[in-house]
Amino acid sequence: MPSTTAEQFKPHLEAEASRAWDLYQAGVFREMYFTDRHEAVLILECAGVDEAQQVLDTLPLVREGLIAFDLIPLKPYSGFARLFAEAPGTSRDG
């Protein structure tokens, strides 16, 4: 968030790392990254956007209003199915 300073984050960073570790160990946080702009990208294993928001709301930096996340639901990549699709009129059984 543009109006925040590094000093505002400091008191919460250890608790933030601890909560992220707990969520990683629980299998909720699957992957965690920082971008070149020092923005966090988290991959969560959740039933949906509402559950993901509830999980993120438990992070100290979110609770303190210091960070917020844009939630983007992901779906499995289905493109590989094209590699195994049968052409019309053919059969794999020969």
C-alpha positions as MATLAB code, in Angstrom:
seq = 'MPSTTAEQFKPHLEAEASRAWDLYQAGVFREMYFTDRHEAVLILECAGVDEAQQVLDTLPLVREGLIAFDLIPLKPYSGFARLFAEAPGTSRDG';
ca = [
       0.000    0.000    0.000;
       1.537    3.296   -1.067;
       1.051    5.252    2.177;
       2.837    2.746    4.423;
       6.411    2.975    5.654;
       8.970    0.325    6.554;
       8.692    1.389   10.211;
       5.010    0.448   10.253;
       5.846   -3.084    9.117;
       8.692   -3.848   11.537;
       6.671   -4.720   14.647;
       4.639   -7.290   12.691;
       7.205   -9.032   10.479;
       8.087  -11.887   12.819;
       4.412  -12.650   13.486;
       3.750  -12.467    9.728;
       6.514  -14.976    8.988;
       5.266  -17.246   11.775;
       1.698  -17.217   10.454;
       2.908  -17.827    6.877;
       4.945  -20.791    8.169;
       1.875  -22.203    9.960;
      -0.210  -21.907    6.789;
       2.568  -23.482    4.709;
       2.851  -26.405    7.122;
      -0.935  -26.837    7.001;
      -0.823  -27.110    3.202;
      -2.813  -23.916    2.665;
       0.102  -21.841    1.384;
       1.532  -23.911   -1.467;
       4.020  -21.413   -2.882;
       5.296  -17.973   -1.827;
       7.266  -15.479   -3.899;
       8.375  -11.852   -3.949;
       8.382   -9.855   -7.166;
      11.108   -7.372   -8.134;
       8.833   -4.680   -6.683;
       8.814   -6.536   -3.333;
       5.207   -7.590   -3.731;
       4.135  -10.972   -2.428;
       2.613  -13.631   -4.670;
       1.008  -16.491   -2.770;
      -0.459  -19.686   -4.167;
      -3.135  -20.995   -1.796;
      -4.973  -24.300   -1.689;
      -8.543  -23.245   -0.886;
     -12.066  -24.203   -1.886;
     -12.696  -20.749   -3.300;
     -12.050  -17.026   -3.139;
     -14.045  -16.559    0.073;
     -11.971  -19.152    1.919;
      -8.760  -17.661    0.524;
      -9.764  -14.207    1.795;
     -10.566  -15.635    5.231;
      -7.102  -17.236    5.352;
      -5.349  -14.053    4.225;
      -7.266  -12.057    6.822;
      -5.407  -14.043    9.515;
      -2.072  -12.556    8.439;
      -0.900   -9.818   10.826;
       0.000   -7.394    8.029;
      -3.472   -7.785    6.520;
      -5.162   -7.397    9.926;
      -3.197   -4.193   10.526;
      -4.242   -2.818    7.128;
      -0.638   -2.664    5.902;
      -1.116   -4.999    2.926;
      -3.973   -6.286    0.799;
      -4.162   -8.971   -1.854;
      -5.851   -9.216   -5.221;
      -7.367  -12.694   -5.378;
      -7.227  -14.501   -8.701;
      -8.895  -17.933   -8.811;
      -6.874  -20.487  -10.757;
      -8.126  -23.520  -12.645;
      -6.142  -26.551  -13.744;
      -4.515  -26.243  -17.153;
      -6.523  -28.364  -19.564;
      -4.396  -27.896  -22.695;
      -2.579  -31.214  -22.353;
      -5.856  -33.016  -23.056;
      -5.385  -31.994  -26.705;
      -2.323  -34.217  -26.877;
      -4.370  -37.275  -26.036;
      -7.630  -36.520  -27.796;
      -8.655  -39.040  -30.414;
      -9.257  -37.758  -33.915;
     -12.805  -38.366  -35.140;
     -13.145  -41.877  -36.553;
     -10.034  -43.270  -34.838;
      -9.614  -45.531  -31.867;
      -6.647  -46.208  -29.618;
      -7.558  -49.878  -29.475;
      -6.453  -50.288  -33.066;
];
